[in-house]
Amino acid sequence: MSVDYIIVGSGLAGLMLCEQLRARDKSFVVVSNTSQQASIVASGLYNPVVLKRFNMAWNANLHVPVALSAYAQIESLLGIKIDDQRPIYRIFNSIEEQNNWFLACDKPKLQQFLVPKAIENDNSNVLAPYGFGEVKFTGRVDTKLLLDSYRNHLKSKDLYREETFDYSVLELNHEVNYKKITAKKLIFAEGFGLKKNPFFNTLPLEGTKGELLVVHAPDLKLNVILKSSVFVIPIGYDNYLVGSTYAWNDYSNTPTESAKNELLEKLQKVISCSYEVVQQRAGIRPTVVDRRPLVGQHEIHKNLYVMNGLGSRGVLIAPSIAKDLIAHIEDDIALTKEIDINRFKS
Ligand SMILES: Cc1cc2nc3c(=O)[nH]c(=O)nc-3n(C[C@H](O)[C@H](O)[C@H](O)COP(=O)(O)OP(=O)(O)OC[C@H]3O[C@@H](n4cnc5c(N)ncnc54)[C@H](O)[C@@H]3O)c2cc1C
């Protein structure tokens, strides 16, 4: 088999690369296992505002339109609904926070995303005596449905090899040879799996474990996404995602009792009705010291590239970062310094 690209990994990064290549009529094949779970377990939120400090998330004004258009294109390609557009209601904890909200609404970068009023709480099962601030252009992508459907789509076209990539059999000349596949270029998009990649494992990728719960709360009747010390996200059938945690000393995908207790403790402060925990999920976010993606070309093997470091905002930024990388390779457009892996060259 001869293709333009081999993509290693089929999380958000890998699949957004596929979409960019598809748009350019480039041929590709994906090699992926399911050792990393970040994309499939993620809450799937996209949110242009940092709701702790009321700042715009990095380049969110640029990333939002690219992301919305990318997910709409996948919906039409696969005939599925994955983008659930819904406002986030940030719970105010005090009058002071309400005041800070109004100050934030006046910041030029935030004006388009924040609604300049305090919304009263009319849900007796939500604990929010100071009301809420509403964020616009937010929502949730059903990442599990996206990944399952996209992988099936690739399998149906014989473009998906379900296996652990064997770095030791990769042959690098003017072309890339991997087993029986010949390609012009190869892009690694393995999430935290990058740690085992001998070509790029010196990049400063950290892992941050995240866990979340699915709870069934028939009396909650919530139509918006709530944000307090946790997010409470309606996913239908009276089920809600509650997440997520951050941990730096455990790199397994195994759910823990301590994360469950932490989330339940926080949930008690947000809702007052009864609920039942129906599921717990965990995965490792591919995070980077400077909180920016890791994108670029291998220093010696010029037909090897990497796309990683999507951190805790992969849903929002993956479409733009994939677009930038493919434009860099195909059109010779320079990567910005803040995402280029060369920023870590000593
Ligand atoms: C609990 C939790 C909640 C989150 N919530 C959100 C959220 O609400 N919004 C948001 O934007 N982000 C969220 N994130 C972060 C988001 O999940 C990540 O930014 C994103 O999924 C990273 O995508 P990725 O493709 O780089 O990595 P991954 O999803 O880890 O994908 C990497 C893929 O490569 C494969 N792979 C790895 N090594 C190999 C190998 N050697 N051979 C073959 N295949 C390999 C893996 O199995 C996997 O399929 C959350 C993460 C967690 C853990």
The ligand as an SDF file (V2000), in Angstrom:
LIG
                    3D

 53 58  0  0  0  0  0  0  0  0999 V2000
  -11.1920   12.9880   32.3160 C   0  0  0  0  0  0  0  0  0  0  0  0
  -10.8340   13.8900   31.1750 C   0  0  0  0  0  0  0  0  0  0  0  0
  -11.7040   14.9130   30.8210 C   0  0  0  0  0  0  0  0  0  0  0  0
  -11.3940   15.7540   29.7560 C   0  0  0  0  0  0  0  0  0  0  0  0
  -12.3050   16.6990   29.4100 N   0  0  0  0  0  0  0  0  0  0  0  0
  -12.0360   17.5070   28.3530 C   0  0  0  0  0  0  0  0  0  0  0  0
  -12.9970   18.4680   27.9460 C   0  0  0  0  0  0  0  0  0  0  0  0
  -14.0810   18.5810   28.5030 O   0  0  0  0  0  0  0  0  0  0  0  0
  -12.6810   19.2590   26.8820 N   0  0  0  0  0  0  0  0  0  0  0  0
  -11.4800   19.1600   26.2270 C   0  0  0  0  0  0  0  0  0  0  0  0
  -11.2400   19.8980   25.2730 O   0  0  0  0  0  0  0  0  0  0  0  0
  -10.5560   18.2470   26.5970 N   0  0  0  0  0  0  0  0  0  0  0  0
  -10.8090   17.4320   27.6480 C   0  0  0  0  0  0  0  0  0  0  0  0
   -9.8840   16.5100   28.0260 N   0  0  0  0  0  0  0  0  0  0  0  0
   -8.5770   16.5170   27.3410 C   0  0  0  0  0  0  0  0  0  0  0  0
   -8.6640   15.8290   25.9980 C   0  0  0  0  0  0  0  0  0  0  0  0
   -9.1640   14.5680   26.2100 O   0  0  0  0  0  0  0  0  0  0  0  0
   -7.2850   15.8090   25.3190 C   0  0  0  0  0  0  0  0  0  0  0  0
   -6.8440   17.1200   25.0790 O   0  0  0  0  0  0  0  0  0  0  0  0
   -7.3010   15.0690   23.9750 C   0  0  0  0  0  0  0  0  0  0  0  0
   -8.1710   14.0020   24.0220 O   0  0  0  0  0  0  0  0  0  0  0  0
   -5.9440   14.5910   23.5530 C   0  0  0  0  0  0  0  0  0  0  0  0
   -6.0870   13.9410   22.3050 O   0  0  0  0  0  0  0  0  0  0  0  0
   -4.8820   13.1530   21.6320 P   0  0  0  0  0  0  0  0  0  0  0  0
   -5.3940   12.6200   20.3450 O   0  0  0  0  0  0  0  0  0  0  0  0
   -3.6670   14.0080   21.5960 O   0  0  0  0  0  0  0  0  0  0  0  0
   -4.5330   11.9810   22.6340 O   0  0  0  0  0  0  0  0  0  0  0  0
   -5.3390   10.5810   22.9610 P   0  0  0  0  0  0  0  0  0  0  0  0
   -6.7780   10.8240   23.0810 O   0  0  0  0  0  0  0  0  0  0  0  0
   -4.6160   10.0370   24.1140 O   0  0  0  0  0  0  0  0  0  0  0  0
   -5.1070    9.7360   21.6600 O   0  0  0  0  0  0  0  0  0  0  0  0
   -3.8880    9.1270   21.3340 C   0  0  0  0  0  0  0  0  0  0  0  0
   -4.1730    7.9030   20.5020 C   0  0  0  0  0  0  0  0  0  0  0  0
   -2.9260    7.2980   20.0930 O   0  0  0  0  0  0  0  0  0  0  0  0
   -2.9440    5.9100   20.4090 C   0  0  0  0  0  0  0  0  0  0  0  0
   -1.5630    5.4460   20.6350 N   0  0  0  0  0  0  0  0  0  0  0  0
   -0.7140    5.8410   21.6050 C   0  0  0  0  0  0  0  0  0  0  0  0
    0.4660    5.1680   21.4810 N   0  0  0  0  0  0  0  0  0  0  0  0
    0.3280    4.3510   20.4040 C   0  0  0  0  0  0  0  0  0  0  0  0
    1.1820    3.3930   19.7790 C   0  0  0  0  0  0  0  0  0  0  0  0
    2.4250    3.1600   20.1710 N   0  0  0  0  0  0  0  0  0  0  0  0
    0.6990    2.6990   18.7080 N   0  0  0  0  0  0  0  0  0  0  0  0
   -0.5490    2.9240   18.2440 C   0  0  0  0  0  0  0  0  0  0  0  0
   -1.3850    3.8280   18.8060 N   0  0  0  0  0  0  0  0  0  0  0  0
   -0.9530    4.5280   19.8680 C   0  0  0  0  0  0  0  0  0  0  0  0
   -3.8130    5.8690   21.6630 C   0  0  0  0  0  0  0  0  0  0  0  0
   -4.2420    4.5900   21.9920 O   0  0  0  0  0  0  0  0  0  0  0  0
   -4.9240    6.8310   21.2640 C   0  0  0  0  0  0  0  0  0  0  0  0
   -5.8420    6.2070   20.4030 O   0  0  0  0  0  0  0  0  0  0  0  0
  -10.1570   15.6130   29.0600 C   0  0  0  0  0  0  0  0  0  0  0  0
   -9.3030   14.5780   29.4000 C   0  0  0  0  0  0  0  0  0  0  0  0
   -9.6160   13.7230   30.4440 C   0  0  0  0  0  0  0  0  0  0  0  0
   -8.6780   12.6050   30.7840 C   0  0  0  0  0  0  0  0  0  0  0  0
  1  2  1  0
  2  3  1  0
  2 52  2  0
  3  4  2  0
  4  5  1  0
  4 50  1  0
  5  6  2  0
  6  7  1  0
  6 13  1  0
  7  8  2  0
  7  9  1  0
  9 10  1  0
 10 11  2  0
 10 12  1  0
 12 13  2  0
 13 14  1  0
 14 15  1  0
 14 50  1  0
 15 16  1  0
 16 17  1  0
 16 18  1  0
 18 19  1  0
 18 20  1  0
 20 21  1  0
 20 22  1  0
 22 23  1  0
 23 24  1  0
 24 25  2  0
 24 26  1  0
 24 27  1  0
 27 28  1  0
 28 29  2  0
 28 30  1  0
 28 31  1  0
 31 32  1  0
 32 33  1  0
 33 34  1  0
 33 48  1  0
 34 35  1  0
 35 36  1  0
 35 46  1  0
 36 37  1  0
 36 45  1  0
 37 38  2  0
 38 39  1  0
 39 40  1  0
 39 45  2  0
 40 41  1  0
 40 42  2  0
 42 43  1  0
 43 44  2  0
 44 45  1  0
 46 47  1  0
 46 48  1  0
 48 49  1  0
 50 51  2  0
 51 52  1  0
 52 53  1  0
M  END
$$$$
